Amino acid sequence: MGFPGEIFNWPNVATPFTWQAGWIGARAKSLVTAPGFSGQVIAVLSDVVYLSGKDGDILWLVREGMQRHGRGIPVSFPPRSLRLGQSFLMEGNSLKIGGDLAIDLARAVEWKPTALKPSEIDPLVRVSHFVRQLLGAISQGIDPEGPGQLILVIPLLIKRPSGSAFTARVMAGPDVISHCWPDETLSQWGPG
């Protein structure tokens, strides 16, 4: 059951509208149970609202029915009813956002992702191959002068063998992918 966004814009509302959350991600639960957890809304998108705590931790309010996430709390109201910069705080079992909304977490069931079994994990060489293919397809549409070039350095977030050099020239050039996954170094990444 959804509610129109106008319900959150009534002037002089003394009591906020309260929504009961059915589940809460494990990381989200650890954030909201921290003493004094508060912050502000940093992004409002069509299916998710991002909240940032004062310490920089991110919490997601996701539209009900979206895929679950460890930092998520489901909501069925339209995310656009919240505004960028609104303050939030935990008060008891309620996450209060602005003066208009409270999300009751008292009966929310903690959700944790199912751990992968070793038999479900592909070897690193196979994963690297698929990521290389993905980045090859993505790179064709990336403006060489735009910020999208940063997508191509994703492989560098993976711990690399010592002595691996990365220069601004490589980042700006078309050989980013080959630098990130030179075939001769795959065996140095460890078992898998």
Backbone as a chain_set.jsonl record, in Angstrom:
{"seq": "MGFPGEIFNWPNVATPFTWQAGWIGARAKSLVTAPGFSGQVIAVLSDVVYLSGKDGDILWLVREGMQRHGRGIPVSFPPRSLRLGQSFLMEGNSLKIGGDLAIDLARAVEWKPTALKPSEIDPLVRVSHFVRQLLGAISQGIDPEGPGQLILVIPLLIKRPSGSAFTARVMAGPDVISHCWPDETLSQWGPG", "coords": {"N": [[0.846, -1.165, 0.0], [0.738, 2.094, -0.956], [1.421, 5.604, -0.385], [0.434, 8.869, -1.356], [2.838, 11.426, -2.171], [2.095, 13.909, -1.167], [1.136, 13.671, 1.428], [3.268, 13.997, 3.092], [3.793, 16.644, 3.093], [2.122, 18.254, 4.519], [1.343, 21.218, 6.215], [2.417, 22.271, 9.499], [2.367, 19.776, 10.871], [2.136, 17.935, 13.684], [2.774, 15.379, 14.583], [4.866, 12.987, 13.194], [4.389, 11.036, 10.195], [4.296, 7.557, 10.538], [6.059, 4.743, 9.492], [6.167, 1.247, 9.299], [8.909, -0.817, 9.187], [9.625, -3.852, 7.513], [11.93, -5.397, 7.293], [15.478, -5.122, 7.912], [18.686, -4.419, 6.783], [21.714, -6.069, 7.835], [24.044, -4.468, 8.184], [22.881, -1.948, 8.131], [21.366, -2.128, 10.446], [23.385, -2.237, 12.385], [24.349, 0.327, 12.116], [22.153, 2.058, 12.77], [21.73, 1.379, 15.396], [23.854, 2.383, 16.724], [24.992, 4.614, 19.225], [23.539, 7.813, 19.194], [23.202, 8.001, 16.42], [22.918, 9.887, 13.567], [22.326, 12.275, 10.911], [22.198, 13.357, 7.512], [20.048, 13.549, 4.573], [21.499, 12.64, 1.588], [21.115, 12.028, -1.076], [18.416, 11.681, -3.336], [16.785, 9.439, -5.174], [14.909, 7.696, -7.768], [14.274, 5.11, -6.787], [15.634, 4.822, -4.422], [16.875, 6.28, -1.411], [19.61, 7.954, -0.142], [21.19, 8.113, 2.929], [23.435, 9.834, 4.971], [25.418, 9.266, 7.71], [26.791, 11.195, 10.445], [29.389, 10.352, 10.703], [30.015, 9.551, 8.204], [29.104, 7.084, 7.297], [26.961, 5.242, 5.12], [23.506, 4.814, 4.656], [20.749, 3.144, 3.244], [17.521, 3.873, 2.044], [15.335, 1.888, 0.564], [13.068, 1.351, -2.136], [10.255, -0.596, -1.459], [10.277, -3.978, -2.4], [12.471, -3.881, -3.998], [15.757, -5.26, -4.614], [17.286, -6.768, -1.801], [19.661, -5.349, 0.517], [22.58, -5.116, 2.549], [22.856, -2.6, 3.75], [20.365, -1.578, 3.631], [16.956, -0.398, 4.152], [13.62, -1.106, 3.759], [11.055, 0.867, 2.171], [7.744, 2.049, 1.49], [6.727, 4.399, 0.654], [6.828, 7.163, -1.698], [10.127, 7.884, -2.671], [10.723, 10.484, -3.514], [9.359, 12.095, -1.812], [10.987, 12.82, 0.182], [13.644, 15.14, 0.943], [16.682, 16.471, -0.334], [19.297, 17.084, 1.903], [17.721, 17.042, 4.198], [17.553, 16.501, 7.697], [18.228, 13.651, 9.783], [17.601, 11.369, 12.505], [18.101, 8.842, 14.991], [15.676, 7.848, 17.223], [14.869, 6.216, 19.925], [13.339, 3.347, 18.773], [12.867, 4.363, 16.316], [13.582, 5.748, 13.154], [13.871, 8.945, 12.436], [13.045, 11.299, 10.033], [13.473, 14.502, 8.996], [10.661, 16.479, 9.942], [8.53, 15.071, 9.234], [8.402, 12.292, 8.867], [8.696, 9.026, 10.249], [10.386, 6.014, 10.645], [9.568, 3.024, 11.879], [11.485, 0.689, 13.457], [11.302, -1.352, 15.228], [10.138, -3.938, 14.983], [11.419, -4.896, 12.793], [12.923, -7.393, 10.857], [16.157, -8.648, 10.975], [18.236, -8.781, 8.157], [20.586, -10.747, 6.437], [22.955, -11.294, 3.882], [23.186, -14.402, 2.119], [25.944, -16.454, 2.587], [28.422, -17.197, 0.156], [29.189, -20.421, -1.101], [32.253, -22.244, -1.341], [32.192, -23.738, -3.724], [30.596, -22.221, -5.343], [32.012, -20.055, -6.15], [33.759, -18.58, -8.703], [37.007, -19.133, -10.181], [39.617, -16.667, -9.809], [40.889, -15.99, -12.201], [38.938, -16.545, -14.122], [36.881, -14.782, -13.322], [38.258, -12.36, -13.675], [38.544, -12.436, -16.448], [35.861, -12.101, -17.314], [35.297, -9.576, -16.225], [37.142, -8.07, -17.641], [36.056, -8.333, -20.223], [33.616, -7.006, -19.804], [34.501, -4.394, -19.132], [35.767, -3.807, -21.527], [33.585, -3.617, -23.268], [32.205, -1.495, -22.061], [34.073, 0.568, -22.239], [34.006, 1.469, -24.85], [31.972, 3.31, -25.059], [32.691, 5.41, -23.456], [33.534, 8.738, -22.855], [36.638, 9.975, -23.744], [37.62, 12.212, -22.494], [36.076, 12.587, -20.303], [34.666, 12.032, -16.937], [34.02, 9.365, -16.838], [36.146, 7.749, -17.443], [37.205, 6.878, -15.106], [35.862, 4.571, -14.442], [37.223, 2.625, -15.721], [39.399, 2.082, -14.148], [38.683, 0.403, -12.167], [39.674, -2.262, -11.806], [42.054, -1.748, -10.508], [41.482, -1.466, -7.908], [41.58, -3.902, -6.859], [43.809, -5.797, -4.974], [47.053, -5.59, -6.044], [50.091, -7.179, -7.288], [53.201, -6.284, -5.753], [55.197, -3.633, -7.077], [53.81, -3.089, -9.351], [53.225, -0.689, -11.655], [51.346, 2.308, -12.068], [50.351, 4.841, -14.078], [49.451, 8.281, -14.82], [49.377, 8.565, -17.553], [48.672, 6.009, -18.471], [46.135, 5.754, -17.325], [44.704, 7.677, -18.75], [44.829, 6.72, -21.285], [43.998, 4.384, -24.013], [44.893, 1.913, -23.269], [44.208, 1.095, -20.749], [42.769, -1.156, -19.854], [44.389, -3.327, -20.667], [46.581, -2.756, -19.092], [45.574, -3.096, -16.559], [44.933, -5.798, -16.453], [47.254, -7.473, -17.304], [48.03, -10.358, -19.014], [50.239, -11.902, -18.27], [50.576, -11.421, -15.565], [48.464, -12.468, -14.166], [48.764, -14.916, -12.876], [50.172, -14.216, -10.654], [48.418, -13.211, -8.825], [47.516, -14.868, -6.93], [45.986, -17.894, -5.529], [43.424, -19.531, -7.445]], "CA": [[0.0, 0.0, 0.0], [1.555, 3.294, -1.045], [0.794, 6.852, -0.038], [0.905, 9.961, -2.207], [3.862, 12.262, -1.55], [1.523, 15.091, -0.523], [0.892, 13.449, 2.848], [4.444, 14.421, 3.833], [3.969, 18.08, 2.948], [1.114, 18.99, 5.263], [1.957, 22.191, 7.132], [2.14, 22.184, 10.93], [2.089, 18.413, 11.317], [2.767, 17.783, 14.992], [3.264, 14.028, 14.708], [5.275, 12.503, 11.876], [3.813, 9.81, 9.674], [5.157, 6.446, 10.931], [6.049, 3.587, 8.616], [6.754, 0.057, 9.93], [9.803, -1.551, 8.291], [9.533, -5.301, 7.664], [13.273, -5.945, 7.432], [16.567, -4.162, 7.929], [19.964, -5.063, 6.503], [22.566, -6.219, 9.02], [24.904, -3.281, 8.336], [21.99, -0.848, 8.483], [21.008, -2.286, 11.86], [24.515, -1.84, 13.224], [24.461, 1.79, 12.052], [21.074, 2.746, 13.499], [21.791, 1.083, 16.834], [24.994, 3.107, 17.307], [24.512, 5.756, 20.001], [23.524, 9.13, 18.562], [23.258, 7.949, 14.959], [22.161, 10.963, 12.923], [22.99, 12.81, 9.729], [21.28, 14.015, 6.587], [19.761, 12.942, 3.278], [22.497, 13.137, 0.633], [20.653, 11.804, -2.453], [17.058, 11.163, -3.481], [16.615, 8.912, -6.522], [13.566, 7.149, -7.945], [14.037, 3.903, -6.004], [16.473, 4.77, -3.224], [17.303, 7.525, -0.761], [20.853, 7.713, 0.573], [21.369, 8.896, 4.142], [24.814, 9.783, 5.433], [25.601, 9.574, 9.118], [27.817, 12.213, 10.696], [30.711, 9.747, 10.539], [30.186, 9.227, 6.79], [28.496, 5.813, 6.905], [25.801, 5.404, 4.249], [22.327, 3.981, 4.891], [19.855, 3.247, 2.09], [16.093, 3.588, 2.123], [15.041, 1.34, -0.759], [11.643, 1.122, -2.414], [9.845, -1.958, -1.145], [10.276, -4.837, -3.572], [13.805, -3.844, -4.609], [16.657, -6.268, -4.069], [17.766, -6.459, -0.453], [21.066, -4.984, 0.664], [22.964, -5.031, 3.953], [22.706, -1.232, 4.249], [19.032, -1.144, 3.242], [15.706, -0.458, 4.905], [12.588, -0.909, 2.738], [9.99, 1.846, 2.4], [6.771, 1.977, 0.399], [6.334, 5.744, 0.225], [7.687, 7.621, -2.797], [11.351, 8.521, -2.19], [10.741, 11.926, -3.819], [8.718, 12.852, -0.729], [12.08, 13.298, 1.029], [14.396, 16.211, 0.275], [18.116, 16.557, -0.154], [19.699, 17.926, 3.024], [16.91, 16.85, 5.401], [18.249, 15.852, 8.81], [17.59, 12.464, 10.363], [18.19, 10.877, 13.744], [17.444, 7.696, 15.614], [15.054, 8.159, 18.51], [14.298, 4.93, 20.335], [13.349, 2.396, 17.656], [12.405, 5.06, 15.115], [14.455, 6.588, 12.35], [13.055, 10.118, 12.13], [13.6, 12.093, 8.946], [12.747, 15.772, 8.998], [9.587, 16.455, 10.927], [7.371, 14.478, 8.582], [8.422, 10.853, 8.696], [9.414, 8.162, 11.189], [10.372, 4.605, 10.232], [9.629, 2.196, 13.082], [12.336, -0.476, 13.204], [11.194, -2.251, 16.38], [9.818, -5.312, 14.581], [12.109, -5.218, 11.539], [13.735, -8.598, 10.916], [17.491, -8.407, 10.431], [18.539, -9.56, 6.97], [21.996, -10.896, 6.074], [23.072, -12.059, 2.638], [23.655, -15.772, 2.257], [27.353, -16.585, 2.231], [28.709, -18.07, -0.974], [29.948, -21.64, -0.831], [33.434, -22.286, -2.211], [31.861, -24.302, -5.038], [29.87, -21.206, -6.108], [32.915, -18.962, -6.478], [34.619, -18.859, -9.845], [38.415, -18.768, -9.993], [39.917, -15.27, -10.091], [41.22, -15.842, -13.622], [37.65, -16.516, -14.854], [36.235, -13.515, -12.967], [39.029, -11.317, -14.351], [38.209, -12.504, -17.869], [34.548, -11.492, -17.525], [35.401, -8.142, -15.941], [37.865, -7.494, -18.78], [35.078, -8.23, -21.312], [32.669, -5.948, -19.442], [35.161, -3.1, -19.275], [35.993, -3.592, -22.959], [32.324, -3.141, -23.847], [31.893, -0.186, -21.477], [35.041, 1.583, -22.646], [33.677, 1.977, -26.178], [31.039, 4.429, -24.944], [33.164, 6.391, -22.475], [34.204, 9.919, -23.392], [38.023, 9.946, -23.271], [37.912, 13.408, -21.704], [35.111, 12.701, -19.212], [34.931, 11.315, -15.686], [33.757, 7.939, -17.01], [37.422, 7.039, -17.515], [37.487, 6.281, -13.799], [35.296, 3.223, -14.42], [38.216, 1.701, -16.246], [40.426, 1.773, -13.156], [38.1, -0.489, -11.162], [40.557, -3.387, -11.471], [43.158, -1.337, -9.644], [41.049, -1.58, -6.518], [41.985, -5.243, -6.439], [45.214, -5.755, -4.541], [47.967, -5.995, -7.113], [51.424, -7.533, -6.835], [54.06, -5.12, -5.573], [55.984, -3.287, -8.252], [52.941, -2.769, -10.471], [53.174, 0.767, -11.823], [50.157, 2.882, -12.705], [50.638, 6.247, -14.321], [48.364, 9.08, -15.38], [49.336, 8.301, -18.99], [47.923, 4.777, -18.68], [44.741, 6.014, -16.977], [44.074, 8.478, -19.787], [44.955, 6.09, -22.589], [43.128, 3.239, -24.32], [45.459, 0.651, -22.804], [43.896, 0.908, -19.333], [42.358, -2.534, -19.578], [45.534, -4.228, -20.764], [47.453, -2.496, -17.951], [44.944, -3.628, -15.36], [44.976, -7.25, -16.487], [48.217, -8.078, -18.23], [47.892, -11.807, -18.856], [51.368, -12.532, -17.623], [50.586, -11.222, -14.119], [47.305, -13.093, -13.522], [49.181, -16.012, -12.009], [50.732, -13.647, -9.443], [47.358, -12.712, -7.959], [47.221, -15.848, -5.89], [45.248, -19.08, -5.97], [42.113, -19.266, -7.997]], "C": [[0.893, 1.229, 0.0], [0.749, 4.528, -0.685], [1.296, 7.935, -0.968], [1.876, 10.843, -1.437], [3.289, 13.447, -0.804], [1.303, 14.907, 0.976], [2.057, 13.95, 3.694], [4.636, 15.933, 3.805], [2.901, 18.895, 3.687], [1.788, 19.977, 6.193], [1.548, 21.92, 8.574], [1.74, 20.789, 11.402], [2.861, 18.188, 12.616], [3.399, 16.402, 15.147], [3.665, 13.526, 13.332], [4.513, 11.253, 11.488], [4.775, 8.688, 10.005], [4.944, 5.268, 9.995], [6.749, 2.441, 9.331], [7.614, -0.668, 8.912], [9.699, -3.04, 8.569], [10.881, -5.974, 7.856], [14.282, -4.809, 7.459], [17.855, -4.938, 7.669], [20.851, -5.073, 7.737], [23.461, -4.997, 9.238], [24.064, -2.068, 8.717], [21.622, -0.918, 9.96], [22.157, -1.86, 12.758], [24.697, -0.319, 13.216], [23.409, 2.463, 12.931], [21.088, 2.461, 14.987], [22.994, 1.749, 17.503], [24.466, 4.325, 18.057], [24.629, 7.067, 19.216], [23.571, 9.117, 17.048], [22.339, 9.012, 14.364], [22.952, 11.452, 11.724], [21.996, 13.507, 8.84], [21.12, 13.225, 5.295], [20.76, 13.525, 2.272], [22.111, 12.892, -0.824], [19.253, 11.216, -2.413], [16.901, 10.748, -4.936], [15.233, 8.267, -6.624], [13.275, 5.943, -7.067], [14.827, 3.828, -4.703], [16.771, 6.179, -2.724], [18.549, 7.172, 0.035], [20.943, 8.672, 1.751], [22.825, 8.75, 4.563], [24.857, 10.167, 6.897], [26.706, 10.599, 9.281], [29.226, 11.665, 10.526], [30.967, 9.3, 9.101], [29.608, 7.895, 6.356], [27.202, 6.062, 6.143], [24.738, 4.358, 4.59], [21.396, 4.198, 3.713], [18.418, 3.019, 2.509], [15.716, 3.147, 0.722], [13.547, 1.128, -0.925], [11.342, -0.347, -2.162], [9.758, -2.768, -2.43], [11.602, -4.829, -4.308], [14.659, -4.938, -3.961], [17.184, -5.826, -2.704], [19.257, -6.159, -0.451], [21.354, -4.826, 2.146], [22.834, -3.649, 4.56], [21.285, -0.707, 4.039], [17.951, -1.275, 4.292], [14.614, -0.206, 3.874], [11.548, 0.135, 3.156], [8.999, 1.747, 1.243], [6.27, 3.359, -0.014], [7.255, 6.198, -0.904], [8.936, 8.32, -2.258], [11.377, 10.027, -2.436], [10.028, 12.763, -2.758], [9.754, 13.336, 0.288], [12.893, 14.304, 0.233], [15.876, 16.122, 0.62], [18.425, 17.501, 1.002], [18.848, 17.782, 4.274], [17.732, 16.125, 6.463], [17.488, 14.603, 9.241], [18.295, 12.129, 11.658], [17.418, 9.667, 14.212], [16.923, 8.142, 16.967], [14.316, 6.907, 18.952], [14.453, 3.938, 19.201], [12.954, 3.047, 16.342], [13.506, 5.88, 14.465], [13.594, 7.76, 11.903], [13.773, 10.981, 11.104], [12.782, 13.363, 8.829], [11.711, 15.738, 10.101], [8.392, 15.679, 10.438], [7.284, 12.957, 8.613], [9.21, 10.171, 9.8], [9.289, 6.734, 10.669], [10.606, 3.783, 11.492], [10.385, 0.912, 12.757], [12.216, -1.539, 14.291], [10.953, -3.702, 15.977], [10.487, -5.718, 13.274], [13.016, -6.427, 11.747], [15.087, -8.293, 10.271], [17.748, -9.348, 9.253], [20.043, -9.559, 6.709], [22.045, -11.668, 4.769], [23.589, -13.462, 2.934], [25.108, -15.833, 1.8], [27.513, -17.539, 1.051], [29.489, -19.283, -0.502], [31.162, -21.644, -1.758], [33.13, -22.814, -3.612], [31.123, -23.293, -5.93], [30.757, -20.058, -6.578], [33.802, -19.381, -7.638], [36.053, -18.483, -9.53], [38.646, -17.313, -10.421], [40.227, -15.035, -11.567], [39.933, -15.73, -14.432], [36.917, -15.204, -14.586], [36.929, -12.359, -13.69], [38.701, -11.275, -15.838], [36.872, -11.812, -18.138], [34.563, -9.987, -17.25], [36.112, -7.433, -17.093], [36.909, -7.326, -19.964], [34.092, -7.087, -21.044], [33.297, -4.575, -19.644], [35.464, -2.787, -20.733], [34.746, -3.059, -23.637], [31.979, -1.74, -23.341], [32.8, 0.894, -22.057], [34.724, 2.186, -24.004], [32.767, 3.2, -26.109], [31.484, 5.521, -23.993], [33.911, 7.514, -23.182], [35.63, 9.948, -22.85], [38.401, 11.154, -22.422], [37.035, 13.505, -20.449], [35.472, 11.876, -17.994], [34.688, 9.819, -15.791], [35.018, 7.11, -17.122], [37.735, 6.335, -16.198], [36.909, 4.877, -13.674], [36.359, 2.215, -14.821], [39.322, 1.372, -15.255], [39.893, 0.892, -12.029], [39.045, -1.642, -10.825], [41.699, -3.003, -10.539], [42.772, -1.37, -8.177], [41.375, -2.956, -5.952], [43.449, -5.165, -6.065], [46.101, -6.362, -5.623], [49.308, -6.415, -6.529], [52.276, -6.274, -6.683], [54.883, -4.898, -6.83], [55.131, -2.968, -9.462], [52.784, -1.259, -10.562], [51.874, 1.18, -12.48], [50.399, 4.366, -12.865], [49.423, 6.957, -14.875], [48.242, 8.829, -16.879], [48.497, 7.054, -19.281], [46.449, 5.005, -18.395], [44.031, 6.753, -18.092], [44.052, 7.772, -21.127], [44.049, 4.892, -22.772], [43.661, 1.926, -23.789], [45.21, 0.415, -21.319], [43.587, -0.548, -19.028], [43.556, -3.475, -19.636], [46.515, -3.996, -19.614], [46.883, -3.134, -16.682], [45.014, -5.143, -15.295], [45.995, -7.76, -17.498], [48.227, -9.577, -17.98], [49.047, -12.438, -18.095], [51.364, -12.355, -16.103], [49.416, -11.903, -13.422], [47.728, -14.182, -12.555], [49.758, -15.491, -10.694], [49.684, -13.205, -8.429], [46.976, -13.698, -6.871], [46.407, -17.005, -6.424], [43.913, -18.699, -6.567], [42.107, -19.444, -9.446]], "O": [[1.73, 1.377, 0.89], [-0.482, 4.49, -0.684], [2.47, 7.929, -1.34], [1.766, 10.997, -0.221], [3.933, 13.954, 0.114], [1.284, 15.888, 1.719], [1.88, 14.288, 4.864], [5.559, 16.446, 4.438], [2.8, 20.106, 3.488], [2.726, 19.607, 6.899], [0.462, 21.402, 8.835], [0.858, 20.652, 12.25], [4.09, 18.244, 12.636], [4.45, 16.27, 15.775], [2.88, 13.63, 12.39], [4.049, 10.502, 12.346], [5.976, 8.838, 9.778], [3.815, 4.85, 9.736], [7.816, 2.64, 9.912], [7.108, -1.096, 7.875], [9.685, -3.455, 9.728], [10.967, -7.013, 8.511], [13.978, -3.679, 7.076], [18.085, -5.99, 8.266], [20.751, -4.188, 8.586], [23.613, -4.543, 10.372], [24.487, -1.251, 9.536], [21.571, 0.105, 10.644], [21.942, -1.2, 13.775], [25.151, 0.254, 14.206], [23.733, 3.333, 13.739], [20.515, 3.223, 15.766], [23.134, 1.684, 18.724], [23.568, 5.005, 17.559], [25.677, 7.381, 18.654], [23.942, 10.12, 16.439], [21.136, 9.029, 14.627], [24.113, 11.084, 11.543], [21.069, 14.164, 9.314], [21.931, 12.36, 4.966], [20.86, 14.742, 2.12], [22.71, 13.482, -1.723], [18.939, 10.37, -1.576], [16.884, 11.595, -5.83], [14.47, 8.292, -5.659], [12.135, 5.764, -6.638], [14.695, 2.856, -3.959], [16.899, 7.127, -3.499], [18.551, 6.206, 0.798], [20.794, 9.884, 1.595], [23.381, 7.653, 4.513], [24.401, 11.242, 7.287], [27.475, 10.842, 8.351], [30.157, 12.418, 10.238], [32.019, 8.733, 8.807], [29.614, 7.589, 5.164], [26.441, 6.972, 6.471], [25.04, 3.18, 4.783], [21.266, 5.322, 3.229], [18.124, 2.078, 3.246], [15.769, 3.946, -0.214], [12.847, 0.771, 0.023], [12.083, -1.229, -2.596], [9.225, -2.294, -3.434], [11.837, -5.685, -5.16], [14.321, -5.466, -2.902], [17.486, -4.651, -2.492], [20.011, -6.645, -1.295], [20.472, -4.446, 2.916], [22.711, -3.529, 5.779], [21.028, 0.479, 4.245], [18.006, -2.121, 5.183], [14.663, 0.806, 3.174], [11.211, 0.265, 4.333], [9.386, 1.396, 0.129], [5.468, 3.471, -0.941], [8.356, 5.666, -1.05], [8.818, 9.256, -1.466], [11.982, 10.77, -1.663], [10.083, 13.992, -2.793], [9.447, 14.16, 1.15], [12.842, 14.324, -0.997], [16.254, 15.744, 1.729], [17.872, 18.599, 1.072], [19.198, 18.335, 5.317], [18.518, 15.233, 6.144], [16.271, 14.512, 9.085], [19.432, 12.541, 11.891], [16.246, 9.484, 13.882], [17.651, 8.743, 17.758], [13.259, 6.577, 18.412], [15.562, 3.707, 18.718], [12.729, 2.35, 15.353], [14.251, 6.602, 15.127], [12.689, 7.593, 11.085], [14.937, 11.344, 11.271], [11.574, 13.327, 8.597], [11.882, 15.03, 11.094], [7.362, 15.617, 11.11], [6.209, 12.394, 8.407], [10.252, 10.662, 10.234], [8.199, 6.299, 10.296], [11.678, 3.828, 12.095], [9.975, 0.144, 11.887], [12.954, -2.524, 14.275], [11.522, -4.607, 16.587], [10.164, -6.763, 12.708], [13.788, -6.472, 12.706], [15.154, -7.752, 9.168], [17.509, -10.552, 9.342], [20.693, -8.514, 6.753], [21.264, -12.598, 4.567], [24.34, -13.671, 3.887], [25.451, -15.315, 0.738], [26.826, -18.556, 0.96], [30.339, -19.186, 0.383], [31.094, -21.095, -2.858], [33.749, -22.38, -4.584], [31.037, -23.491, -7.142], [30.304, -19.186, -7.32], [34.501, -20.392, -7.575], [36.295, -17.606, -8.701], [37.946, -16.798, -11.294], [39.868, -13.996, -12.119], [39.848, -14.901, -15.339], [36.391, -14.584, -15.51], [36.267, -11.485, -14.25], [38.592, -10.196, -16.421], [36.759, -11.026, -19.079], [33.918, -9.216, -17.96], [35.73, -6.327, -17.476], [36.94, -6.297, -20.638], [33.776, -6.304, -21.94], [32.693, -3.695, -20.256], [35.422, -1.624, -21.136], [34.822, -2.163, -24.477], [31.514, -0.897, -24.109], [32.35, 2.006, -22.333], [35.135, 3.312, -24.284], [32.792, 4.039, -27.01], [30.735, 6.466, -23.745], [34.801, 7.272, -23.997], [35.827, 9.947, -21.635], [39.402, 11.117, -21.705], [37.226, 14.401, -19.627], [36.443, 11.12, -18.001], [35.111, 9.07, -14.911], [34.98, 5.896, -16.92], [38.439, 5.326, -16.174], [37.408, 4.072, -12.887], [36.389, 1.092, -14.318], [40.112, 0.461, -15.504], [40.59, 0.665, -11.041], [39.201, -1.968, -9.648], [42.251, -3.862, -9.852], [43.635, -1.31, -7.301], [41.438, -3.151, -4.738], [44.241, -4.534, -6.765], [45.906, -7.501, -6.048], [49.632, -6.05, -5.399], [52.084, -5.304, -7.416], [55.221, -5.838, -7.549], [55.669, -2.61, -10.51], [52.266, -0.628, -9.642], [51.36, 0.479, -13.351], [50.628, 5.071, -11.882], [48.479, 6.322, -15.343], [47.14, 8.873, -17.427], [47.706, 7.043, -20.224], [45.594, 4.511, -19.13], [42.86, 6.482, -18.357], [43.32, 8.188, -22.026], [43.409, 4.432, -21.827], [42.962, 0.914, -23.846], [45.916, -0.374, -20.691], [44.091, -1.106, -18.053], [43.725, -4.323, -18.76], [47.207, -4.925, -19.198], [47.625, -3.645, -15.842], [45.139, -5.716, -14.213], [45.617, -8.422, -18.464], [48.414, -10.015, -16.844], [48.852, -13.402, -17.355], [52.084, -13.074, -15.41], [49.373, -11.92, -12.191], [47.101, -14.351, -11.509], [49.829, -16.237, -9.717], [50.024, -12.861, -7.297], [46.186, -13.372, -5.984], [46.161, -17.096, -7.626], [43.342, -17.662, -6.23], [41.071, -19.26, -10.086]]}, "num_chains": 1, "name": "protein.A"}
